[in-house]
Amino acid sequence: MPVHVVVGAQWGDEGKGKIVHALAEENDLIVRFNGGANAGHTLMVEGEKVVLHLLPVGIVTRFKRNLVGPYTVCDPEVLVKELAIADAYKSEVFLDPRAGVVLPIHKLLDGGRENASGGGAIGTTKKGIGPCYEDYVSRRGLRLGNLTDADAIRAELARGRSYEERAAVAQFHGLAPPSLDETVAWAASFIKAVQPRLADTVEMARQAVAAGKRVLFEGAQGVNLDLVAGTRPYQTSSFCGAGGVSASFGITRFDRVTGVAKAYATRVGGGPFPSEMGEADDETLRQAGSEFGATTGRSRRCGWLDLPLLRASCDAGGITELVINKVDVLGKAFAEFQVCVRDGKYVKLPGWGDDVHFRNLRLYGHLPVGAQILFDLIEKYTDRPVVGVGTGPASHDIIWKRN
């Protein structure tokens, strides 16, 4: 049963997209199982930068079949743009009718709540994900399967006066929400794009597994932002570890669960960040690693790699192995860098400056000494093998240590 799950082992932005892109060719099915367009996978495809927010990374691998699962929430505007990318690569995309639909009022509420929170703002992407998931779990709001005709859309939004209630909350925050008529017309404009792609993705994934097909599940965000494992209220609204696959697809056995982490740590938005760097080091690393959010463009907070926290993320996310990205950036930016090994205790390791051209390296043994010591520490403190090392932005810039 060749089932592989790739998840973020930190706060998202770890470079999962590159890893999934590297693995997509050898898999028959690529499945997005959580989150919405608050994710951002930045890829280098045939020398061009491509940023995806919603559809699986497999859409930029030609003739590949891709699924969007039932516990995702879909922004139709983003969906249409990315379906065009999939079509350009002649990739198949199937959308689960149970997936939620992010409405304009959801985005309005997301931004309004953040503004009302002032200094206590969570730091959401303001893409409407949280409010849409609220509707999802309260058993109301649109799902992709409702996008059949205007009457069906109106009936669902009017059921239990749910849209009216949403509008009242928006008005409470001093916002001017779209009317029900405007929202119905907006949603109906996406019927033609969505309806032909609707399918029971859970059954498709289960059948593929039963047939011995190679299935790759792609996660969004990271385990430290998980709805349960993350630090409340600085969390996303979905399950970010391998358990999210089990909850939505009923698949519980995996051959591999790959956690993707950076050789350092970054976080967008608010929330605790124990290993956060001082201002000077933070700015040095941000510029060296282009640490700006793919979805929002916001500066990411930078910190040293926190091994106890990484261990906890591996445990919570069901991670069995690790891939470490941005190794090239860390040792080039600092003559000496740090790693947190216990609460408040750090060890220092030697960097390598401009002496090592990482993208030319193909063997693990050719990595600089500081990098190899780092990976030994990661394996020791997390009790997980490091199976891959990212050496650059492209999907082929990876040294696979073990198969």
Secondary structure by P-SEA (a helix, b strand, c coil): cbbbbbbbccccccaaaaaaaaacccccbbbbccccccbbbbbbcccbbbbbccccccccccbbbbbbcccbbbcaaaaaaaaaaaaaabbbbbbbccbbbbcaaaaaaaaaaaaaaccccccccccaaaaaaaaaaacccccccccccaaaaaaaaaccaaaaaaaaaaaaaccccccaaaaaaaaacccccccccccaaaaaaaaaaaaccbbbbbbcccccccccccccccccccccccccccccccccccccbbbbbccbbbbcccccccccccaaaaaaaaaaacccccccccbbbbbcccaaaaaaaaaaacccbbbbcaaaaaaaaccbbbbbccccbbbbbbbbccccccccccccccccaaaaaaaaaaaaaacccccbbbccccccccccccc
